Amino acid sequence: MLALKGDGFIQEPPILISKWVAQTVKRYLGVLSLSSFFSENAVLVPTPKSSLMQAGTLWVPNRLASALVSEGLGETVSLCLVRTMPLS
């Protein structure tokens, strides 16, 4: 969980967990119940954090969406959702 929240490195040779997740999703796409959400022309929308975003902070859902696109599981990432109030 900590590696995922920090988009840390895992395995040898080291790989970002966002890239590993994307590769794993691609590898098992045929058996995943979420397979209909991914295609070469899908637009992936990362969910905002529960707190307000600060410039330059890590946004793991955006990294995951970008990694999925790099694996051919989407066409683009759209940053169309913005949190205007933090969750309490």
N, CA, C and O atoms as a GROMACS GRO file, in nm:
protein
  352
    1MET      N    1   0.082  -0.117   0.000
    1MET     CA    2   0.000   0.000   0.000
    1MET      C    3   0.088   0.125   0.000
    1MET      O    4   0.060   0.220  -0.073
    2LEU      N    5   0.192   0.126   0.081
    2LEU     CA    6   0.280   0.243   0.084
    2LEU      C    7   0.352   0.263  -0.048
    2LEU      O    8   0.369   0.377  -0.093
    3ALA      N    9   0.393   0.155  -0.110
    3ALA     CA   10   0.458   0.166  -0.241
    3ALA      C   11   0.361   0.225  -0.343
    3ALA      O   12   0.401   0.308  -0.425
    4LEU      N   13   0.236   0.184  -0.339
    4LEU     CA   14   0.136   0.236  -0.431
    4LEU      C   15   0.108   0.383  -0.404
    4LEU      O   16   0.106   0.464  -0.498
    5LYS      N   17   0.086   0.419  -0.279
    5LYS     CA   18   0.055   0.559  -0.245
    5LYS      C   19   0.170   0.653  -0.277
    5LYS      O   20   0.147   0.771  -0.304
    6GLY      N   21   0.291   0.603  -0.275
    6GLY     CA   22   0.406   0.687  -0.306
    6GLY      C   23   0.460   0.665  -0.445
    6GLY      O   24   0.561   0.724  -0.482
    7ASP      N   25   0.393   0.578  -0.524
    7ASP     CA   26   0.441   0.537  -0.656
    7ASP      C   27   0.589   0.504  -0.649
    7ASP      O   28   0.670   0.551  -0.727
    8GLY      N   29   0.620   0.418  -0.550
    8GLY     CA   30   0.758   0.377  -0.528
    8GLY      C   31   0.803   0.270  -0.626
    8GLY      O   32   0.727   0.225  -0.712
    9PHE      N   33   0.926   0.229  -0.610
    9PHE     CA   34   0.984   0.126  -0.696
    9PHE      C   35   0.970  -0.010  -0.629
    9PHE      O   36   0.978  -0.022  -0.507
   10ILE      N   37   0.947  -0.112  -0.711
   10ILE     CA   38   0.941  -0.250  -0.665
   10ILE      C   39   1.022  -0.336  -0.761
   10ILE      O   40   1.061  -0.290  -0.868
   11GLN      N   41   1.047  -0.458  -0.723
   11GLN     CA   42   1.113  -0.561  -0.803
   11GLN      C   43   1.257  -0.530  -0.835
   11GLN      O   44   1.309  -0.423  -0.801
   12GLU      N   45   1.321  -0.623  -0.899
   12GLU     CA   46   1.456  -0.608  -0.954
   12GLU      C   47   1.452  -0.653  -1.098
   12GLU      O   48   1.413  -0.767  -1.123
   13PRO      N   49   1.488  -0.574  -1.194
   13PRO     CA   50   1.531  -0.435  -1.178
   13PRO      C   51   1.414  -0.349  -1.132
   13PRO      O   52   1.298  -0.385  -1.152
   14PRO      N   53   1.443  -0.236  -1.070
   14PRO     CA   54   1.337  -0.151  -1.015
   14PRO      C   55   1.240  -0.101  -1.122
   14PRO      O   56   1.280  -0.066  -1.233
   15ILE      N   57   1.112  -0.100  -1.087
   15ILE     CA   58   1.008  -0.049  -1.175
   15ILE      C   59   0.908   0.028  -1.089
   15ILE      O   60   0.873  -0.015  -0.979
   16LEU      N   61   0.862   0.142  -1.140
   16LEU     CA   62   0.761   0.217  -1.066
   16LEU      C   63   0.636   0.131  -1.052
   16LEU      O   64   0.598   0.061  -1.146
   17ILE      N   65   0.573   0.137  -0.938
   17ILE     CA   66   0.455   0.053  -0.916
   17ILE      C   67   0.342   0.090  -1.012
   17ILE      O   68   0.264   0.002  -1.050
   18SER      N   69   0.332   0.216  -1.054
   18SER     CA   70   0.228   0.254  -1.151
   18SER      C   71   0.250   0.180  -1.283
   18SER      O   72   0.154   0.134  -1.345
   19LYS      N   73   0.374   0.168  -1.326
   19LYS     CA   74   0.405   0.095  -1.449
   19LYS      C   75   0.378  -0.055  -1.429
   19LYS      O   76   0.325  -0.121  -1.518
   20TRP      N   77   0.416  -0.108  -1.314
   20TRP     CA   78   0.393  -0.250  -1.284
   20TRP      C   79   0.243  -0.280  -1.286
   20TRP      O   80   0.201  -0.381  -1.342
   21VAL      N   81   0.161  -0.193  -1.223
   21VAL     CA   82   0.016  -0.212  -1.222
   21VAL      C   83  -0.037  -0.213  -1.365
   21VAL      O   84  -0.117  -0.299  -1.401
   22ALA      N   85   0.007  -0.117  -1.447
   22ALA     CA   86  -0.040  -0.110  -1.585
   22ALA      C   87  -0.002  -0.235  -1.664
   22ALA      O   88  -0.083  -0.289  -1.739
   23GLN      N   89   0.121  -0.282  -1.646
   23GLN     CA   90   0.164  -0.404  -1.715
   23GLN      C   91   0.084  -0.526  -1.667
   23GLN      O   92   0.050  -0.613  -1.746
   24THR      N   93   0.055  -0.531  -1.538
   24THR     CA   94  -0.022  -0.642  -1.482
   24THR      C   95  -0.167  -0.639  -1.532
   24THR      O   96  -0.223  -0.744  -1.565
   25VAL      N   97  -0.227  -0.521  -1.537
   25VAL     CA   98  -0.363  -0.509  -1.591
   25VAL      C   99  -0.364  -0.557  -1.736
   25VAL      O  100  -0.453  -0.632  -1.775
   26LYS      N  101  -0.266  -0.513  -1.814
   26LYS     CA  102  -0.259  -0.555  -1.955
   26LYS      C  103  -0.245  -0.706  -1.967
   26LYS      O  104  -0.309  -0.768  -2.052
   27ARG      N  105  -0.160  -0.764  -1.883
   27ARG     CA  106  -0.134  -0.908  -1.888
   27ARG      C  107  -0.261  -0.989  -1.856
   27ARG      O  108  -0.285  -1.093  -1.917
   28TYR      N  109  -0.342  -0.941  -1.761
   28TYR     CA  110  -0.459  -1.016  -1.716
   28TYR      C  111  -0.591  -0.956  -1.766
   28TYR      O  112  -0.697  -0.988  -1.713
   29LEU      N  113  -0.585  -0.870  -1.866
   29LEU     CA  114  -0.704  -0.800  -1.913
   29LEU      C  115  -0.816  -0.895  -1.953
   29LEU      O  116  -0.933  -0.864  -1.931
   30GLY      N  117  -0.782  -1.007  -2.011
   30GLY     CA  118  -0.884  -1.102  -2.056
   30GLY      C  119  -0.966  -1.165  -1.945
   30GLY      O  120  -1.077  -1.212  -1.970
   31VAL      N  121  -0.915  -1.166  -1.824
   31VAL     CA  122  -0.987  -1.229  -1.713
   31VAL      C  123  -1.038  -1.128  -1.610
   31VAL      O  124  -1.104  -1.166  -1.513
   32LEU      N  125  -1.007  -1.002  -1.630
   32LEU     CA  126  -1.052  -0.899  -1.536
   32LEU      C  127  -1.195  -0.856  -1.566
   32LEU      O  128  -1.232  -0.841  -1.683
   33SER      N  129  -1.275  -0.836  -1.462
   33SER     CA  130  -1.413  -0.791  -1.484
   33SER      C  131  -1.417  -0.646  -1.530
   33SER      O  132  -1.522  -0.599  -1.575
   34LEU      N  133  -1.307  -0.574  -1.519
   34LEU     CA  134  -1.302  -0.434  -1.561
   34LEU      C  135  -1.252  -0.417  -1.705
   34LEU      O  136  -1.230  -0.304  -1.749
   35SER      N  137  -1.236  -0.524  -1.777
   35SER     CA  138  -1.174  -0.516  -1.910
   35SER      C  139  -1.250  -0.425  -2.006
   35SER      O  140  -1.189  -0.368  -2.096
   36SER      N  141  -1.380  -0.410  -1.988
   36SER     CA  142  -1.457  -0.324  -2.079
   36SER      C  143  -1.424  -0.176  -2.062
   36SER      O  144  -1.461  -0.096  -2.148
   37PHE      N  145  -1.356  -0.139  -1.955
   37PHE     CA  146  -1.318   0.001  -1.934
   37PHE      C  147  -1.194   0.040  -2.013
   37PHE      O  148  -1.165   0.159  -2.027
   38PHE      N  149  -1.121  -0.056  -2.065
   38PHE     CA  150  -0.995  -0.029  -2.133
   38PHE      C  151  -1.004  -0.064  -2.280
   38PHE      O  152  -1.055  -0.169  -2.318
   39SER      N  153  -0.954   0.027  -2.363
   39SER     CA  154  -0.941   0.002  -2.506
   39SER      C  155  -0.841   0.104  -2.560
   39SER      O  156  -0.805   0.199  -2.491
   40GLU      N  157  -0.798   0.084  -2.682
   40GLU     CA  158  -0.698   0.174  -2.739
   40GLU      C  159  -0.751   0.316  -2.759
   40GLU      O  160  -0.672   0.408  -2.777
   41ASN      N  161  -0.884   0.335  -2.757
   41ASN     CA  162  -0.939   0.470  -2.774
   41ASN      C  163  -1.010   0.522  -2.649
   41ASN      O  164  -1.083   0.621  -2.657
   42ALA      N  165  -0.989   0.459  -2.534
   42ALA     CA  166  -1.052   0.502  -2.409
   42ALA      C  167  -0.986   0.630  -2.358
   42ALA      O  168  -0.865   0.651  -2.375
   43VAL      N  169  -1.065   0.714  -2.296
   43VAL     CA  170  -1.015   0.832  -2.227
   43VAL      C  171  -1.017   0.799  -2.078
   43VAL      O  172  -1.123   0.773  -2.021
   44LEU      N  173  -0.901   0.801  -2.015
   44LEU     CA  174  -0.890   0.767  -1.873
   44LEU      C  175  -0.892   0.895  -1.790
   44LEU      O  176  -0.821   0.990  -1.821
   45VAL      N  177  -0.973   0.895  -1.684
   45VAL     CA  178  -0.991   1.013  -1.600
   45VAL      C  179  -0.948   0.979  -1.458
   45VAL      O  180  -1.018   0.906  -1.388
   46PRO      N  181  -0.834   1.031  -1.413
   46PRO     CA  182  -0.790   1.004  -1.276
   46PRO      C  183  -0.879   1.077  -1.175
   46PRO      O  184  -0.922   1.189  -1.199
   47THR      N  185  -0.905   1.012  -1.064
   47THR     CA  186  -0.987   1.074  -0.959
   47THR      C  187  -0.902   1.168  -0.875
   47THR      O  188  -0.785   1.139  -0.846
   48PRO      N  189  -0.960   1.280  -0.836
   48PRO     CA  190  -0.885   1.373  -0.751
   48PRO      C  191  -0.858   1.313  -0.613
   48PRO      O  192  -0.929   1.224  -0.568
   49LYS      N  193  -0.755   1.364  -0.549
   49LYS     CA  194  -0.724   1.325  -0.411
   49LYS      C  195  -0.835   1.376  -0.320
   49LYS      O  196  -0.914   1.461  -0.360
   50SER      N  197  -0.840   1.326  -0.198
   50SER     CA  198  -0.941   1.372  -0.103
   50SER      C  199  -0.910   1.513  -0.051
   50SER      O  200  -1.000   1.584  -0.006
   51SER      N  201  -0.784   1.551  -0.058
   51SER     CA  202  -0.746   1.687  -0.018
   51SER      C  203  -0.732   1.772  -0.145
   51SER      O  204  -0.732   1.720  -0.256
   52LEU      N  205  -0.718   1.902  -0.125
   52LEU     CA  206  -0.696   1.991  -0.239
   52LEU      C  207  -0.555   1.971  -0.292
   52LEU      O  208  -0.460   1.955  -0.215
   53MET      N  209  -0.542   1.971  -0.423
   53MET     CA  210  -0.412   1.949  -0.485
   53MET      C  211  -0.322   2.072  -0.467
   53MET      O  212  -0.367   2.186  -0.480
   54GLN      N  213  -0.198   2.046  -0.437
   54GLN     CA  214  -0.095   2.149  -0.432
   54GLN      C  215  -0.006   2.130  -0.553
   54GLN      O  216   0.023   2.016  -0.592
   55ALA      N  217   0.038   2.238  -0.612
   55ALA     CA  218   0.125   2.230  -0.730
   55ALA      C  219   0.249   2.146  -0.699
   55ALA      O  220   0.312   2.163  -0.595
   56GLY      N  221   0.281   2.057  -0.789
   56GLY     CA  222   0.402   1.976  -0.776
   56GLY      C  223   0.391   1.855  -0.686
   56GLY      O  224   0.490   1.785  -0.667
   57THR      N  225   0.272   1.827  -0.630
   57THR     CA  226   0.257   1.710  -0.544
   57THR      C  227   0.229   1.586  -0.627
   57THR      O  228   0.180   1.594  -0.740
   58LEU      N  229   0.259   1.473  -0.570
   58LEU     CA  230   0.237   1.345  -0.636
   58LEU      C  231   0.087   1.316  -0.646
   58LEU      O  232   0.015   1.326  -0.546
   59TRP      N  233   0.041   1.281  -0.764
   59TRP     CA  234  -0.099   1.244  -0.788
   59TRP      C  235  -0.097   1.105  -0.849
   59TRP      O  236  -0.090   1.089  -0.971
   60VAL      N  237  -0.104   1.004  -0.764
   60VAL     CA  238  -0.089   0.865  -0.806
   60VAL      C  239  -0.195   0.823  -0.909
   60VAL      O  240  -0.158   0.757  -1.006
   61PRO      N  241  -0.324   0.858  -0.894
   61PRO     CA  242  -0.420   0.819  -0.998
   61PRO      C  243  -0.382   0.872  -1.137
   61PRO      O  244  -0.407   0.805  -1.238
   62ASN      N  245  -0.322   0.990  -1.144
   62ASN     CA  246  -0.278   1.042  -1.273
   62ASN      C  247  -0.161   0.960  -1.326
   62ASN      O  248  -0.153   0.932  -1.446
   63ARG      N  249  -0.069   0.923  -1.237
   63ARG     CA  250   0.043   0.838  -1.279
   63ARG      C  251  -0.006   0.702  -1.328
   63ARG      O  252   0.044   0.649  -1.427
   64LEU      N  253  -0.105   0.645  -1.257
   64LEU     CA  254  -0.161   0.516  -1.299
   64LEU      C  255  -0.228   0.528  -1.436
   64LEU      O  256  -0.208   0.444  -1.523
   65ALA      N  257  -0.308   0.633  -1.453
   65ALA     CA  258  -0.376   0.653  -1.581
   65ALA      C  259  -0.275   0.670  -1.694
   65ALA      O  260  -0.292   0.613  -1.802
   66SER      N  261  -0.171   0.746  -1.670
   66SER     CA  262  -0.067   0.767  -1.772
   66SER      C  263   0.006   0.637  -1.805
   66SER      O  264   0.036   0.610  -1.921
   67ALA      N  265   0.032   0.556  -1.703
   67ALA     CA  266   0.098   0.427  -1.725
   67ALA      C  267   0.008   0.333  -1.805
   67ALA      O  268   0.055   0.260  -1.892
   68LEU      N  269  -0.122   0.336  -1.776
   68LEU     CA  270  -0.217   0.252  -1.852
   68LEU      C  271  -0.219   0.295  -1.999
   68LEU      O  272  -0.224   0.211  -2.088
   69VAL      N  273  -0.217   0.425  -2.025
   69VAL     CA  274  -0.212   0.475  -2.163
   69VAL      C  275  -0.084   0.430  -2.230
   69VAL      O  276  -0.086   0.390  -2.347
   70SER      N  277   0.027   0.436  -2.160
   70SER     CA  278   0.155   0.394  -2.219
   70SER      C  279   0.157   0.245  -2.253
   70SER      O  280   0.236   0.202  -2.337
   71GLU      N  281   0.071   0.166  -2.188
   71GLU     CA  282   0.059   0.023  -2.218
   71GLU      C  283  -0.048  -0.004  -2.325
   71GLU      O  284  -0.077  -0.120  -2.354
   72GLY      N  285  -0.105   0.102  -2.382
   72GLY     CA  286  -0.205   0.084  -2.488
   72GLY      C  287  -0.345   0.056  -2.437
   72GLY      O  288  -0.431   0.011  -2.513
   73LEU      N  289  -0.370   0.082  -2.308
   73LEU     CA  290  -0.501   0.053  -2.249
   73LEU      C  291  -0.591   0.176  -2.246
   73LEU      O  292  -0.695   0.176  -2.181
   74GLY      N  293  -0.551   0.278  -2.315
   74GLY     CA  294  -0.627   0.401  -2.329
   74GLY      C  295  -0.558   0.489  -2.430
   74GLY      O  296  -0.441   0.469  -2.463
   75GLU      N  297  -0.632   0.587  -2.480
   75GLU     CA  298  -0.574   0.677  -2.580
   75GLU      C  299  -0.512   0.800  -2.515
   75GLU      O  300  -0.406   0.848  -2.556
   76THR      N  301  -0.580   0.850  -2.411
   76THR     CA  302  -0.534   0.973  -2.347
   76THR      C  303  -0.584   0.979  -2.204
   76THR      O  304  -0.672   0.904  -2.163
   77VAL      N  305  -0.524   1.069  -2.128
   77VAL     CA  306  -0.565   1.097  -1.991
   77VAL      C  307  -0.629   1.236  -1.991
   77VAL      O  308  -0.570   1.331  -2.042
   78SER      N  309  -0.748   1.247  -1.935
   78SER     CA  310  -0.815   1.375  -1.925
   78SER      C  311  -0.821   1.418  -1.778
   78SER      O  312  -0.875   1.347  -1.693
   79LEU      N  313  -0.766   1.534  -1.750
   79LEU     CA  314  -0.766   1.588  -1.614
   79LEU      C  315  -0.887   1.679  -1.595
   79LEU      O  316  -0.873   1.795  -1.556
   80CYS      N  317  -1.004   1.625  -1.622
   80CYS     CA  318  -1.126   1.707  -1.624
   80CYS      C  319  -1.196   1.715  -1.488
   80CYS      O  320  -1.289   1.793  -1.472
   81LEU      N  321  -1.153   1.636  -1.390
   81LEU     CA  322  -1.213   1.643  -1.257
   81LEU      C  323  -1.119   1.719  -1.164
   81LEU      O  324  -1.000   1.689  -1.155
   82VAL      N  325  -1.175   1.818  -1.094
   82VAL     CA  326  -1.097   1.897  -1.000
   82VAL      C  327  -1.172   1.905  -0.868
   82VAL      O  328  -1.291   1.939  -0.865
   83ARG      N  329  -1.102   1.874  -0.760
   83ARG     CA  330  -1.165   1.886  -0.628
   83ARG      C  331  -1.162   2.033  -0.587
   83ARG      O  332  -1.058   2.097  -0.590
   84THR      N  333  -1.279   2.084  -0.550
   84THR     CA  334  -1.288   2.225  -0.509
   84THR      C  335  -1.298   2.240  -0.357
   84THR      O  336  -1.273   2.347  -0.303
   85MET      N  337  -1.335   2.131  -0.290
   85MET     CA  338  -1.342   2.131  -0.144
   85MET      C  339  -1.283   2.001  -0.092
   85MET      O  340  -1.314   1.895  -0.146
   86PRO      N  341  -1.199   2.006   0.011
   86PRO     CA  342  -1.142   1.882   0.064
   86PRO      C  343  -1.250   1.798   0.133
   86PRO      O  344  -1.347   1.851   0.187
   87LEU      N  345  -1.230   1.667   0.130
   87LEU     CA  346  -1.317   1.578   0.203
   87LEU      C  347  -1.276   1.580   0.350
   87LEU      O  348  -1.158   1.586   0.382
   88SER      N  349  -1.373   1.574   0.437
   88SER     CA  350  -1.337   1.576   0.580
   88SER      C  351  -1.343   1.439   0.640
   88SER      O  352  -1.316   1.422   0.758
   0.00000   0.00000   0.00000
